[in-house]
Amino acid sequence: MINTHINNDQISDSKIEFIYGYDALCGWCYGFCDELDKVYAALSTKVNFTLVNGGLFARDGQLKMTDMKDHIKRNMGYVSQKTGRAFGESFISGVLEESEYLYDSKTSAIAIAVIKDMLPAKTFEFSANIQKAFFYQGKDIQSDEFYLALISEYSIVKEDFLYKLHSRQFAQYAEAEFKQAADYGFTSFPSCLLIKGNQRFFLSHDYSAISIIENIEDIIQR
């Protein structure tokens, strides 16, 4: 079973834990992905990084693009202005205009749970690639074919991946992460939490790697 719960007593004598609250269909998380890469590059030798799916848009098929289109259009400019990450024309003129497209992040959350099990070192890369494929390339992230293409560069048996993707077991792992995100107190995404011993620090990031790195370095020195 994938362990999505972190025991503070267990980590008190080990490296500090950075918990990243994420949802694949969160445009602000998409905008933040390059900055998160910089944080990882700067601190991965000092800090354990864990991604937790928040389930923000895991609505059991209740949301469609028609419900989200106006919200997304209103926010795209803000996201790009704040983070520097553009939304692709293939997304804007493609999937964004598909009113019946299922706007649900449950499948992506399960896929990430599978990667955590099969190739955990690629969790953050895989999660970012889902968002880039959706918000820039306009790919259908609900399809098996999409995930098979995404894992083609990894040493993963495709049949094993698909079996787990459609299993109740890994759906339960994803649901456990949604609960874990709520237990951490994540109410918006992206969220960044640092755990040091029995202390928890919610990190203000302003969508800037520099801000997070400075905050973490300061906490490490305390």
Buried (B, 14 or more C-beta within 10 A) or exposed (E): EBEBEBEEEEBEEEBBBBBBBBBBBBBBBBBBBBBBBBBBEBBEEEBBBBBBBBBBBBBEEEBBBEEBBEEBEEBBEEBBEBBEBBBBEBBBEBBBEBEEBBBBBBBBBBBBBBBBBBBEEBBBBBBBBBBBBBBBEBBBBBEBEBBBEBBEEBEBEEEEBBEBBEBEEBBBBBBBBBEBBBEBEBEEBBBBBBBBEEEBBBBEBEBBBEBBBEBBEEBBEE
